[in-house]
Amino acid sequence: MTDDPLLVDARGTRCPVPVIRVARAARDRPAGTTLVLLADDVAARSDVPAWGRMRGHAVTLVDAGSWTEYRVVLGGPPAGPPESTPGASTEPTAGTAGTSGRGQVDRST
């Protein structure tokens, strides 16, 4: 693997294309990989960092005149299941997995 970041040029495209392109480029790449996204869509200023937070990636922005450079360092997979909230029920509720289809909880499993 080289140390050169993968360049994703999404200049001239509009929401949601820049974030879709960087997400596709990130797919199946190992943690620690650096991607550089170039985009001139104002919506990308909020979309790309939000996507990065949701996926556990570090995102930095550099204004470069009429466009912005987003440097994305890919994080790893989540460390484990999310922590439960004290006092929260682990029972399935109607309308979710574990229901019998009639709005009642199926407790036979």
ABEGO torsion letter per residue (X at the ends): XBABBBBBBABGBBOAAAAAAAAAAABGBBBGBBBBBBBABAAAAAAAAAAAAAAGBBBBBBBBEABBBBBBBBBBBBAEBBBBBBGBBABBBBGBBGBAGAGBBBAAX
